[in-house]
Amino acid sequence: MSTVHLNTSDAAELAEMLTFLGDWLANDPHTLSASLEKFLGGTGYTTDTLHNDLARFAFLLTGEGAAHLFGGEEQ
């Protein structure tokens, strides 16, 4: 696996976009679940899984958002 180096501001901007998408998914889960299922052809990949993946990627970029991943309150 190759190493990728991101500028701190680029990593923060990417994390913001991932968080935005995760918040959007959480805001309208019923409509978006049907759309995702149709798009993926019923693979079993859900909006909950996608939301968790987006949160994990954002956390890996910034170290923020641990409450969503691990439960509890944000530090």
Buried (B, 14 or more C-beta within 10 A) or exposed (E): EEEEEEEEEEBBEBBEEBBEBBEEBBEEBEEBBEEBBEEEEEEEBBBEEBBBEBBBBBBEBBEBBBEBEEEEEEE
